[in-house]
Amino acid sequence: MKEQNKSKSKNWILYIGLGLFVLGVGPLLIAILLSNIGVGESINPIGLGILATITIWPAMILIMIGIGLSIYRNFSYKDQ
């Protein structure tokens, strides 16, 4: 039973995808929020937009693979 808990909690692909998503899209969202509030009027979001564009697709692919692996592991443990 301990082996099931270890393998369920270690879904590194999902965690890497979520981290990549947050680190890639987060700065752009913060810049947009600051410019809407009026604090960061001089923020140039071009570089942050490029960063978000480059990181969002690999992050989404890793998240989908991680979710798929989690579902597969849950169904395989129910069979045993």
C-alpha positions in Angstrom: 0.0 0.0 0.0 2.9 2.4 0.6 4.1 1.9 -3.0 0.8 3.2 -4.3 1.0 6.4 -2.3 4.6 7.0 -3.4 3.9 6.6 -7.1 0.7 8.7 -6.9 2.5 11.6 -5.3 5.5 11.6 -7.7 4.0 13.0 -10.9 7.0 15.1 -11.8 5.9 15.8 -15.3 2.8 17.5 -14.1 4.7 19.6 -11.6 7.3 20.6 -14.2 4.5 21.6 -16.6 2.7 23.7 -14.0 6.0 25.4 -12.9 6.9 26.2 -16.5 3.4 27.6 -17.1 3.6 29.8 -14.0 7.1 31.0 -14.7 6.3 31.6 -18.4 2.9 33.3 -18.2 3.1 34.7 -14.7 5.3 37.7 -15.5 3.1 38.8 -18.4 0.0 38.6 -16.3 1.7 40.6 -13.5 2.7 43.3 -16.1 -0.9 43.4 -17.5 -2.3 43.7 -13.9 0.2 46.5 -13.0 -0.6 48.4 -16.2 -4.3 48.2 -15.6 -3.9 49.4 -12.0 -1.8 52.3 -13.2 1.4 51.4 -11.4 3.5 50.2 -14.3 2.7 52.5 -17.1 6.1 52.2 -18.7 6.3 48.4 -18.6 7.1 47.0 -22.1 5.4 43.6 -22.3 7.0 42.6 -25.6 9.6 40.4 -24.0 7.2 39.0 -21.5 4.8 38.1 -24.4 7.5 36.3 -26.2 8.4 34.4 -23.1 4.8 33.4 -22.6 4.5 32.4 -26.2 7.6 30.2 -26.1 6.7 28.5 -22.8 3.0 28.0 -22.9 2.9 25.1 -25.5 5.5 22.9 -23.8 3.9 23.6 -20.5 0.5 22.6 -21.8 1.8 19.5 -23.4 3.6 18.5 -20.1 0.5 19.2 -18.1 -1.6 17.0 -20.4 0.9 14.2 -20.2 1.0 14.5 -16.4 -2.7 14.4 -16.1 -2.9 11.4 -18.5 -0.3 9.5 -16.5 -2.2 10.3 -13.2 -5.4 8.9 -14.7 -3.6 5.9 -16.1 -2.0 5.2 -12.7 -5.3 5.5 -10.9 -7.0 3.0 -13.2 -4.1 0.6 -13.0 -4.1 0.6 -9.2 -7.8 0.0 -9.1 -7.3 -3.2 -11.2 -4.8 -4.6 -8.7 
